[in-house]
Amino acid sequence: MYDIFKGTAGDGVFRAFGHGGIGSIWDGEREIHNAKGFNDIMGQRNNNWKNVDKIKDAILILYVCHTGTDVIIDQKTYKSFGSKVSKAHPNLTVIAFDEYVTYDNSIKGMKNINKGQNKGDGLGSIIFYRNGEVLKRQAYSEFLKKYPNFQ
């Protein structure tokens, strides 16, 4: 799927692919725990990212597992990676996913968001953030009924 979007320029939609754990993402070379680290890497890989805060209605889609998953440990809430990036860029809409993202190069879009890894259960969610806050959380399967061409 990366090849579909590689080099898209100037549309205000940014896409990041990788692997995710709770509160962090892995880009294939390093683990990223915070918005600053993410900004550094995005700036290296996409020249338009440096202007993200100036782009009207900019969107970031995180094709990464667990980027919308908050965790509570010992009564303390640890915010999701999507929330952290959104907080750092108050005018950016960040789209993240709760649990496991299923995509591959043979399709356009994502097959499913699952609660269990490799389960195909379709019980995961899509989450929209702005300024670190959740704008909307919806079951991904329900979202696709309204937006079947989402990529």
C-alpha positions in Angstrom: 0.0 0.0 0.0 3.0 2.3 0.6 3.7 2.3 -3.1 0.2 3.6 -3.9 0.8 6.8 -1.9 4.5 7.2 -2.3 5.3 10.7 -3.5 1.9 12.2 -3.2 2.6 15.9 -2.7 0.6 18.9 -1.7 -2.7 17.4 -0.9 -2.4 18.0 2.8 -2.8 14.3 3.6 0.1 12.6 5.2 0.4 8.9 5.7 2.8 7.0 8.0 3.3 3.2 7.8 5.0 1.1 10.4 4.5 -1.3 13.3 3.1 -0.2 16.6 3.1 -1.1 20.3 1.3 0.7 23.1 2.5 4.3 23.0 5.1 3.9 20.3 5.7 3.1 16.7 8.5 1.3 14.8 9.4 2.7 11.4 11.7 -0.3 10.4 14.8 1.4 11.8 14.0 2.8 15.2 11.3 3.0 17.9 9.6 6.3 18.2 8.0 7.2 21.6 6.9 10.9 21.2 5.8 13.6 18.8 9.2 15.2 18.6 10.8 11.9 17.4 7.9 11.5 14.9 8.3 15.1 13.7 12.1 14.5 13.1 11.5 11.4 11.0 8.6 12.8 9.1 10.6 15.9 8.3 13.4 13.8 6.9 11.0 11.7 4.8 8.5 14.4 3.6 9.5 18.0 2.8 5.9 19.1 3.2 5.8 18.0 6.9 7.7 21.1 8.0 4.6 23.1 6.9 2.0 20.8 8.4 0.9 23.5 10.9 0.2 26.0 8.1 -1.8 23.6 5.9 -5.5 24.1 6.1 -7.4 20.9 7.1 -4.2 18.8 7.1 -4.7 15.1 7.9 -2.3 12.4 9.2 -3.3 8.8 8.8 -1.3 6.4 11.0 -1.4 3.0 9.3 0.1 1.6 12.5 -1.3 -0.8 15.1 -2.2 0.5 18.5 -1.8 4.2 17.6 -5.3 4.9 19.0 -4.9 2.7 22.1 -4.8 4.4 25.5 -3.6 2.3 28.4 -4.3 2.5 32.1 -1.7 1.2 34.5 -2.0 1.6 38.2 -4.8 4.2 37.7 -2.7 6.3 35.4 -3.7 6.8 31.8 -1.0 6.7 29.1 -2.2 8.5 26.0 -2.1 6.9 22.6 0.6 7.8 20.0 -2.1 9.4 17.8 -3.1 11.7 20.7 0.5 12.7 21.3 1.1 13.7 17.7 -2.3 15.5 17.6 -1.4 17.5 20.7 1.8 18.6 19.2 -0.1 19.9 16.1 -3.4 21.4 17.3 -4.8 22.0 13.8 -3.9 18.6 12.4 -6.5 15.9 12.3 -4.9 12.6 13.2 -6.5 9.3 12.2 -5.4 6.4 14.3 -6.5 2.9 15.0 -7.3 1.0 18.2 -5.7 -2.5 18.1 -4.4 -4.3 15.0 -4.3 -2.8 11.4 -4.6 -5.2 8.5 -3.3 -4.0 5.2 -1.1 -5.3 2.4 0.1 -4.2 -1.1 -2.6 -6.2 -2.9 -5.4 -3.9 -1.8 -6.3 -0.2 -1.7 -7.2 0.7 1.9 -7.3 -1.5 4.9 -9.0 -4.8 5.1 -9.8 -4.7 8.8 -9.0 -3.4 12.2 -9.0 -6.3 14.7 -9.1 -6.7 18.5 -6.9 -9.8 18.2 -3.8 -10.1 16.2 -4.4 -12.1 13.0 -7.9 -12.8 14.2 -9.9 -11.1 11.4 -12.6 -10.3 14.0 -13.2 -6.7 12.7 -13.8 -5.4 16.2 -11.2 -2.6 16.2 -11.9 1.1 16.0 -10.9 4.2 14.0 -10.2 7.3 16.1 -10.0 10.9 15.0 -8.0 13.3 17.1 -7.5 17.0 17.1 -5.4 18.9 19.6 -4.8 15.7 21.6 -8.5 15.1 22.1 -10.8 12.4 20.6 -13.2 13.9 18.1 -14.8 10.6 17.2 -14.3 6.9 17.9 -16.1 4.4 15.7 -16.0 0.7 15.0 -14.0 0.4 11.8 -16.5 -2.0 10.3 -19.3 0.7 10.7 -17.0 3.4 9.4 -16.4 1.4 6.2 -20.2 1.1 5.5 -20.3 4.9 5.2 -16.8 5.4 3.6 -16.1 2.2 1.7 -13.3 3.8 -0.4 -11.3 5.0 2.6 -7.6 4.8 2.0 
